[in-house]
Amino acid sequence: MIVNKSILQNRKEKFVMKATALEKEILHPALTTLSEEEELFRRSVREFAEGEVRPRVEKMEREGKLDPEIIRQCFELGLMSIEAPEEYGGAGSSFFNAILAIEELARVDASTSVFVDVHNTLVMNAMLRWANEEQKKKYIPQLVKEKVGAYALSEASSGSDAFALKTRAVDKGDYYELTGRKLWITNGNEAEIFILFATVNPEAGYKGITAFIIEKGFEGFSIGKKEDKLGIRASSTTELILDSCKVPKENVLGEVGKGYKVSIETLNEGRIGIGAQMVGIAQGAYEAALKYTAEREQFGQTINKFQAVQFQLAEMALEIEAARLLVYNAARLKDSGKSFVKEAAMAKLYASRVAEYVSSKAIELFGGYGYVKDYPVEKYWRDSKIGAIYEGTSNMQLQTIAKLIIGGK
C-alpha cells in the first residue's frame, strides 16, 4: 500500500497546531477549581458557619431546634435565595453556589445545612421551574425575605414507593379539599409555605398525583408530632395534618395530575444537595480527626506519626475527594442544562457512604474520646446516617443508576 507523504505531512501539521492551541488555553479546568466569585461566596459561607453557627451547635443539638438568630441570618445573608432571580429579590446565582453553601454549612452543622438545602434545592427550585407567573410573584419574594419552605411528599405508607399516596384532594368547585397526613417533613416547624403532594384520583395511580402550594395558615392545616431523631437533631422533622384543608385552585403547582413529574424532577436536583451535605459532614469529621491526631500523644509521639494512622487519614482524604468530584460534577451538569439524573444518584449514593465511613473512622481515631459528646465526631457520625435514607434510599439510587446504564430495560 502506497501512502501519500503530503497527506501525512498535512495531518502532522494540523495535529501540532491543535496541541499548541491546547497548551495556551485550558478548555476544561478541574471540577474543584472555583471561579473568583464562587471562591468568594464559599469563603463568606464558611465565615458565617464558623463565626455564627459553630458557637451555637451544642445548644441547638441539646434543645433539638435551630436558633432563631441563625434562621434570621440565613435570610439576611441571602442563603435562602441563592438561585432566586434578582427581580424577586434573590441573588440570581447558580445551583453550584447553592451546593457550595450546603457543603460549607454541613462541615460545621448538618442541621443548619439541611435547613438551607431543602429551602433552596427542593422548594425554591420547584417554584422556579413549575410555578406560573402569578405564583412566582406571590410566593418567591416571601421565600426570599422571611418565610421558610418545606417539601411534603412522604407518608406512612409511601416511602420509597413515593406515589402510593393516601392524601386525597377533592375538587370542591373553586378550591380543593385535602385530607391526609404527611410524615418526615424537614423544616416542618419553621416552614410557612409548603409544596405538598396529594392525589385527585386514586384510580389513576401516579397520574392522579398533583402538587399544591399550601400556606401554614390555611384552614384545616396543622403541624403534628416532631420526631425525636438519631441525628440532625436541630432540624425539625414533623408530621403534617390535613383535615379538610381548603386550598384555592390557583395554588395548584404545575398541572393537575402532573405532580409525579414535579416531584421526580425536583428530587433529582435535591439529591445533589444531599450529596453536598454528606461531603460537608465527611470534611468536618476528617478535619477534627486530623487536628486531634496531631495533638494526641502516645508512646512518646503524636499518633499521626504512626503509619497506621497516616494511612487511615490518607484513605479518608481520598474518599472525600472522590465524593466531592461526583457532587461537583453533577452540580456543574445541572447548571449547564445537560442530563444529570444518573450523576445525581451516584453523587448522593457515594457521598452518603463516604460520610458514614469517614465519620466512623474519625471516632476510632479519637478512641474513647470519640464516643462521648464532649468531642464533635460522634455527632458527625449520627448526622451522616440519614444520607442513606432521605430523598431516596441507597437502594433506590442503585435502582435509578441501573435503569439508566442498561437503557431503562
C-alpha positions in Angstrom: 0.0 0.0 0.0 1.4 3.4 -1.0 0.8 6.3 1.5 0.7 9.8 0.1 3.5 11.6 2.1 1.9 15.1 1.5 -1.3 13.9 3.2 0.7 12.6 6.2 2.6 15.8 6.5 -0.6 17.9 6.4 -2.1 15.8 9.2 1.0 16.2 11.3 1.0 19.9 10.9 -2.7 20.1 11.9 -2.0 17.9 15.0 0.9 20.2 16.1 -1.3 23.3 15.7 -4.1 21.8 17.8 -1.7 20.7 20.5 -0.2 24.2 20.6 -3.6 25.7 21.0 -4.4 23.4 23.9 -1.3 24.4 25.7 -2.3 28.0 25.5 -5.9 27.5 26.7 -7.2 25.2 29.4 -10.5 24.2 27.9 -11.7 22.1 30.9 -10.4 23.2 34.3 -10.6 20.8 37.3 -14.1 20.3 38.7 -12.9 21.6 42.1 -11.4 24.8 40.6 -13.7 27.6 41.7 -14.2 30.9 39.9 -13.3 34.0 41.8 -17.0 34.6 42.5 -17.5 31.1 43.7 -14.4 31.2 46.0 -15.6 34.5 47.5 -19.0 33.0 48.1 -17.6 29.9 49.7 -15.4 31.9 52.0 -18.3 34.1 53.1 -20.4 31.0 53.9 -17.5 29.4 55.9 -17.0 32.6 57.8 -20.7 32.6 58.8 -20.6 28.9 59.7 -17.5 29.3 61.8 -18.5 32.6 63.4 -22.2 32.2 64.0 -23.2 28.6 63.6 -20.4 26.7 65.4 -20.8 28.6 68.7 -24.5 27.6 68.8 -24.2 23.9 67.6 -24.1 22.3 71.1 -27.1 24.3 72.4 -29.1 23.7 69.2 -28.3 20.0 69.4 -29.3 19.8 73.0 -32.6 21.7 72.6 -33.4 20.0 69.3 -34.1 23.2 67.4 -32.4 25.8 65.3 -31.6 29.1 66.9 -34.0 31.8 65.6 -31.0 34.1 65.1 -29.4 31.6 62.7 -32.6 31.4 60.7 -32.8 35.2 60.6 -29.2 35.5 59.4 -29.6 32.8 56.8 -32.3 35.1 55.2 -30.3 38.3 55.7 -27.1 36.8 54.1 -29.1 35.5 51.1 -28.6 31.9 51.9 -32.3 31.2 51.4 -32.5 32.8 47.9 -29.3 31.7 46.2 -30.9 30.9 42.8 -33.9 33.1 43.1 -33.9 35.8 40.3 -33.0 39.3 41.2 -36.4 40.5 40.0 -37.9 38.7 43.1 -35.2 39.9 45.4 -32.9 36.9 45.2 -29.2 36.6 44.4 -29.7 35.3 40.9 -26.8 32.9 41.4 -26.1 29.3 40.3 -27.2 25.9 41.6 -23.5 25.2 42.1 -23.2 28.0 44.6 -26.1 26.5 46.5 -24.2 23.3 46.6 -21.1 25.1 48.0 -23.2 26.7 50.7 -24.8 23.4 51.7 -21.3 21.7 51.9 -19.8 24.5 54.0 -22.6 24.6 56.4 -22.6 20.8 56.9 -18.9 20.9 57.6 -19.9 22.7 60.9 -23.6 21.6 61.4 -25.7 19.3 59.3 -28.9 20.6 60.8 -28.3 24.1 59.5 -27.2 22.7 56.2 -30.3 20.6 55.5 -32.5 23.6 56.6 -30.9 25.7 53.9 -30.7 22.7 51.5 -34.4 21.9 51.5 -35.4 25.5 51.1 -33.2 26.0 48.1 -32.8 22.7 46.2 -36.4 21.5 46.7 -38.8 24.3 47.5 -37.2 27.2 45.6 -36.2 25.0 42.7 -39.8 23.6 42.3 -41.2 27.2 42.4 -38.8 28.5 39.8 -39.4 25.6 37.5 -43.1 24.8 37.9 -44.9 27.9 39.3 -46.8 30.2 37.0 -46.0 33.9 36.9 -48.7 34.8 39.4 -47.5 32.2 41.9 -43.9 33.3 41.4 -44.7 36.9 42.1 -46.7 36.0 45.2 -44.5 33.3 46.8 -40.9 33.7 45.7 -40.4 37.2 47.4 -41.8 35.7 50.6 -39.4 32.7 50.4 -36.6 35.2 49.7 -37.2 37.5 52.6 -38.5 35.6 55.6 -40.7 32.6 55.1 -39.2 29.1 55.3 -40.2 26.5 52.8 -40.9 22.7 53.2 -41.4 19.9 50.8 -44.1 17.3 51.7 -44.2 14.1 49.8 -43.7 11.2 52.2 -46.4 9.4 54.1 -46.7 6.5 56.4 -47.4 4.1 53.5 -45.3 5.8 50.9 -41.6 6.0 51.4 -39.6 4.5 48.6 -42.9 3.9 46.9 -43.4 7.6 46.8 -46.6 7.5 44.7 -48.6 5.2 47.0 -50.1 8.4 48.4 -53.2 8.3 50.6 -53.6 12.1 51.0 -56.7 12.9 48.9 -57.6 16.2 47.1 -61.3 16.6 46.3 -62.5 19.2 43.8 -65.0 21.4 45.5 -65.5 23.9 42.7 -63.3 26.9 43.4 -61.0 25.1 45.8 -59.6 21.6 46.6 -60.3 19.9 49.9 -57.2 18.0 51.1 -57.4 15.2 53.8 -54.5 13.1 55.0 -51.2 13.0 56.8 -47.6 13.6 55.8 -44.5 12.3 57.6 -40.8 13.1 57.8 -41.2 16.7 56.7 -38.0 18.6 57.1 -38.4 22.2 58.2 -41.9 21.3 59.4 -41.8 23.5 62.5 -40.2 26.5 60.9 -41.9 26.5 57.5 -44.8 28.7 56.4 -45.0 27.7 52.8 -45.3 24.0 51.8 -45.1 22.2 48.5 -47.4 19.3 49.2 -48.5 16.3 47.1 -51.9 14.7 47.1 -53.9 12.5 44.6 -57.0 13.9 42.9 -57.8 10.4 41.6 -56.6 7.3 43.4 -57.7 5.0 40.5 -55.4 6.9 38.1 -52.3 5.9 40.1 -49.3 8.2 39.6 -51.3 10.1 37.0 -53.6 11.4 39.7 -50.8 13.0 41.8 -51.0 16.8 42.0 -48.7 19.3 43.7 -50.2 22.1 45.8 -48.8 25.3 47.4 -50.1 25.4 50.9 -49.7 28.2 53.4 -49.4 27.4 57.1 -52.5 29.5 57.9 -54.8 27.6 55.6 -58.0 26.3 57.2 -57.7 22.6 58.1 -53.9 22.5 58.1 -51.8 21.9 61.2 -48.3 20.7 62.3 -48.3 17.4 64.1 -45.6 15.4 66.0 -42.0 16.4 65.9 -39.7 13.3 65.5 -37.0 12.6 68.1 -34.1 11.6 65.8 -30.7 10.0 65.9 -29.0 12.8 64.0 -29.6 16.2 62.5 -31.5 16.8 65.8 -31.8 20.6 65.5 -33.5 20.2 62.1 -37.3 19.8 62.7 -38.8 16.7 61.1 -42.6 16.7 61.6 -45.9 15.3 60.7 -48.4 17.4 58.8 -52.1 17.0 59.3 -54.7 18.0 56.7 -58.2 17.9 58.0 -60.5 19.0 55.1 -57.8 21.6 54.3 -59.1 24.2 51.8 -56.6 25.0 49.1 -57.5 27.6 46.3 -57.4 26.2 42.8 -54.8 28.8 41.9 -52.4 27.1 44.3 -52.0 24.0 42.1 -48.3 23.9 41.2 -47.9 22.8 37.6 -50.8 20.9 36.1 -53.4 18.7 37.8 -52.2 15.1 37.5 -48.6 16.1 36.8 -47.4 16.1 40.4 -45.3 13.0 39.8 -43.3 14.9 37.3 -42.8 17.8 39.6 -41.7 15.6 42.5 -39.3 13.3 40.5 -37.5 16.1 38.7 -37.2 18.2 41.8 -35.9 15.3 43.9 -33.3 14.6 41.2 -31.8 18.1 41.9 -32.3 17.7 45.6 -30.1 14.6 45.7 -27.1 16.7 44.6 -27.8 18.8 47.7 -27.8 15.8 50.0 -24.5 14.7 48.4 -23.1 18.1 49.2 -24.3 17.8 52.8 -22.6 14.4 53.1 -19.4 15.8 51.7 -19.5 18.6 54.3 -20.1 16.1 57.1 -17.2 14.0 56.0 -14.9 17.0 55.7 -15.8 18.2 59.2 -15.2 14.8 60.7 -11.9 14.5 58.8 -10.6 17.9 59.9 -11.5 17.1 63.5 -9.5 13.8 63.2 -6.6 15.5 61.5 -6.3 18.1 64.3 -6.7 15.5 67.1 -4.2 13.1 65.8 -1.7 16.0 65.5 -2.2 16.7 69.2 -2.7 13.3 70.9 0.5 11.7 72.1 1.1 8.0 72.8 4.4 6.2 73.2 6.3 9.5 73.2 5.0 11.0 70.0 1.8 12.3 68.4 -0.3 9.5 66.9 -0.2 10.9 63.4 3.5 9.8 63.3 2.4 6.2 63.2 2.0 4.8 59.7 -1.3 3.1 60.6 -2.8 6.4 61.5 -1.3 8.1 58.5 -2.8 5.5 56.1 -6.3 5.9 57.7 -6.1 9.7 57.3 -5.0 9.2 53.7 -7.9 6.9 53.0 -10.3 9.4 54.5 -8.9 12.2 52.3 -9.1 10.1 49.2 -12.8 9.2 49.8 -13.8 12.8 50.4 -12.1 14.0 47.3 -13.8 11.3 45.2 -17.2 12.1 46.7 -16.7 15.8 46.2 -15.8 15.3 42.5 -19.0 13.3 42.0 -21.1 16.0 43.7 -19.5 18.9 41.9 -19.8 17.1 38.5 -23.5 16.6 39.0 -24.0 20.3 40.0 -22.0 21.6 37.1 -24.1 19.4 34.7 -27.3 20.7 36.2 -26.2 24.3 35.7 -25.1 23.6 32.1 -28.6 22.3 31.3 -27.3 18.8 30.5 -28.7 15.5 31.8 -27.6 14.8 35.3 -30.0 12.2 36.7 -27.5 9.3 36.8 -24.7 11.6 38.1 -27.0 12.9 40.9 -27.9 9.4 42.0 -24.2 8.4 42.0 -23.2 11.5 43.9 -25.9 11.1 46.6 -25.2 7.3 47.0 -21.4 7.6 47.2 -21.2 10.7 49.3 -23.6 9.2 51.9 -21.3 6.1 52.1 -18.3 8.3 52.5 -19.8 10.5 55.2 -20.6 7.4 57.3 -17.2 5.8 56.6 -15.1 8.9 57.4 -17.1 9.9 60.5 -16.8 6.3 61.8 -13.1 6.3 61.2 -12.8 9.7 63.0 -14.5 8.2 66.1 -11.9 5.3 66.0 -9.0 7.7 65.7 -10.3 9.7 68.7 -10.5 6.4 70.7 -12.7 6.6 73.8 -13.0 10.3 73.4 -14.7 9.9 70.1 -17.5 8.0 71.8 -18.5 10.8 74.1 -20.5 14.0 73.4 -17.7 16.2 74.7 -16.0 15.8 71.3 -17.5 16.5 67.9 -17.0 13.3 65.9 -19.9 11.3 67.4 -22.3 13.9 66.1 -20.8 13.8 62.6 -21.4 10.1 62.6 -25.0 10.4 63.8 -25.7 13.1 61.3 -24.2 11.0 58.5 -26.7 8.1 58.7 -29.6 10.0 57.3 -27.8 10.3 54.0 -28.5 6.7 53.1 -32.2 7.3 53.8 -33.8 10.6 52.8 -34.6 11.9 49.3 -34.3 8.3 48.1 -32.6 5.4 49.9 -29.3 4.0 48.7 -31.2 1.1 47.2 -33.4 3.5 45.2 -30.3 5.3 43.9 -28.8 1.9 42.8 -32.1 1.2 41.0 -32.0 4.6 39.3 -28.4 4.1 38.2 -29.1 0.5 37.0 -32.0 1.6 34.9 -30.1 4.3 33.2 -27.0 2.3 32.4 -28.9 -0.5 30.9 -31.2 1.8 28.9 -34.2 1.6 31.1 -35.0 -2.0 30.2 
